[in-house]
Every structure is written in C-alpha cells, then in structure tokens.
C-alpha cells in the first residue's frame, strides 16, 4: 500500500469545519483518548481515522491513520452517552457541525457519535486543528451506514 502524505487541516469557520468533519468521519476512539483542559480552553481527541481520501482515489485496500484533533477557545464540554469510566468501549465519530449563537462567532460544535452519543463543545469561535500523527495501517473494513 502506498504511503500517503500526512493530513494537516485548520478550521476557522463553519465551511472549514465541514471539510475537517468529512476527513474525521468514521474515526474511532476510546474515552481515554479524550482530553479536556478547562484552564487552557482546549479539547483534544486522538483517533484512528479512516482515510477516506485514499478510498475515494480507488486505492487498493483501505487505510486508517492515527490522528489528533484539537479545538481551542472551548468554554464548556458536555457529553451524552460517553462512559468515561468504561475504557473498553469504542466510539465512532459520524460528523461534526457548528451551531452559531446569535450573530457572533461563538456557538456550539457538536460531535455526533454512533449509537446516539454526542459531545458538545461551547466555543468562543471555531478554531480546530486536525493532524495525522503517523501510525498508518491497512484495513479491509470499509465503514458503512444505514
């Protein structure tokens, strides 16, 4: 399998976030991969990202890569259906979207997870960075949705 260039993306508005969301679709992670630093206003998630861009090119087989996404200027985090004490559970990220509050840049970034779970981030504005951190490996499993 040909090794592709590591992905690095920055999201500063809702359109950027849609692009990052597409690259993060079907990423999997455990509760231990979540880090929230209220003092710094940072929320980070380390995932095994499905490499949709390689699948779209028709590459032989499929690939996952280790990646990290960090959201800055986060003022609050809420989770629904995420059991922080269950280190064995695997969560699948389906999409991310931004709900703007009034006219300002602030709002809520919603991370929609499979099985009805979700993580909500109240943010002063959109500032997110996605970066592959290496560790690519092949997989025969193509994520599918109903």
C-alpha positions in Angstrom: 0.0 0.0 0.0 1.4 3.4 -0.9 2.1 5.7 2.0 0.3 9.0 1.6 1.2 12.4 2.9 0.1 13.1 6.4 -3.0 15.3 6.5 -2.9 18.7 8.3 -6.0 20.9 8.3 -7.1 24.0 10.1 -10.8 25.0 10.6 -11.6 28.7 11.3 -15.2 28.8 10.1 -18.2 26.5 9.5 -17.2 25.7 5.9 -13.7 24.7 7.1 -15.3 22.5 9.8 -17.3 20.7 7.2 -14.1 19.7 5.4 -12.5 18.5 8.6 -15.7 16.6 9.5 -15.5 14.8 6.2 -12.0 13.7 6.9 -12.9 12.7 10.5 -16.0 10.7 9.5 -15.9 7.1 10.9 -12.9 7.8 13.1 -12.9 5.6 16.2 -11.6 6.3 19.7 -11.9 5.3 23.4 -12.8 7.6 26.3 -9.2 7.5 27.4 -8.4 9.3 24.1 -10.3 12.4 25.2 -8.6 15.3 26.9 -10.3 18.4 28.2 -8.2 21.3 29.7 -10.7 23.9 31.0 -7.9 26.2 32.2 -6.4 26.3 28.7 -9.7 26.1 26.9 -8.5 23.1 24.8 -10.4 19.9 23.9 -8.4 17.2 22.2 -9.3 13.8 20.7 -6.9 11.2 19.5 -8.5 8.9 16.9 -7.9 6.1 14.4 -9.0 8.0 11.3 -10.4 6.2 8.3 -8.6 7.6 5.3 -11.5 8.5 3.1 -9.3 10.4 0.6 -7.4 7.2 -0.3 -10.6 5.3 -0.6 -12.0 8.0 -2.9 -9.0 7.6 -5.2 -9.7 3.9 -5.5 -6.6 2.8 -3.7 -6.2 -0.9 -3.2 -7.4 -1.8 0.3 -8.3 0.8 2.9 -6.2 2.6 5.5 -6.5 4.0 9.0 -4.1 6.5 10.5 -3.5 7.8 14.0 -4.7 11.4 14.1 -5.4 14.2 16.7 -7.9 17.0 16.6 -7.7 19.9 18.9 -10.3 22.5 19.5 -9.2 25.8 21.1 -11.3 28.5 22.8 -13.6 25.9 24.3 -15.5 27.2 27.3 -17.6 24.1 28.2 -17.9 20.4 27.3 -20.9 18.2 27.6 -21.2 14.5 26.7 -24.2 12.3 26.1 -23.7 8.5 26.0 -20.0 8.6 26.6 -18.9 6.5 29.6 -15.6 7.9 30.8 -15.1 5.0 33.2 -15.5 2.4 30.5 -12.1 2.2 28.9 -13.1 -0.8 26.7 -15.9 1.0 24.7 -15.1 2.2 21.2 -16.9 5.3 19.9 -17.3 6.1 16.2 -17.4 9.8 15.1 -20.0 10.3 12.4 -19.9 14.1 11.9 -19.1 17.5 13.3 -21.2 20.6 12.9 -21.3 24.1 14.2 -24.4 25.8 15.6 -23.8 29.6 15.7 -25.1 31.6 18.6 -26.8 34.8 17.5 -24.6 37.0 15.2 -21.3 36.5 16.9 -18.6 33.9 16.2 -19.4 31.9 19.3 -21.6 28.8 19.3 -21.5 25.0 19.8 -19.6 22.4 17.9 -21.5 19.1 18.0 -19.6 15.9 17.6 -22.2 13.3 16.6 -21.2 9.8 17.5 -22.8 6.4 16.6 -25.5 4.9 18.9 -27.0 8.3 19.7 -24.0 9.6 21.7 -22.6 13.1 21.3 -20.1 15.6 22.6 -20.9 19.3 22.6 -18.2 22.0 22.8 -19.2 25.5 23.6 -16.7 27.7 21.8 -15.9 31.4 21.6 -15.2 30.8 17.9 -14.2 27.9 15.6 -10.5 27.1 15.9 -9.7 23.5 15.3 -6.6 21.7 14.0 -6.5 18.1 12.6 -3.2 16.4 12.1 -2.2 12.9 11.2 0.4 11.8 13.7 1.6 8.7 11.8 1.0 5.1 12.5 -0.8 4.2 9.3 -2.1 0.6 8.8 -4.2 -1.3 6.3 -7.7 -2.4 6.9 -10.2 -4.5 4.9 -13.2 -2.9 6.5 -15.0 -0.1 4.7 -17.3 1.8 7.1 -20.9 1.6 6.1 -24.0 3.4 7.4 -27.7 2.6 7.3 
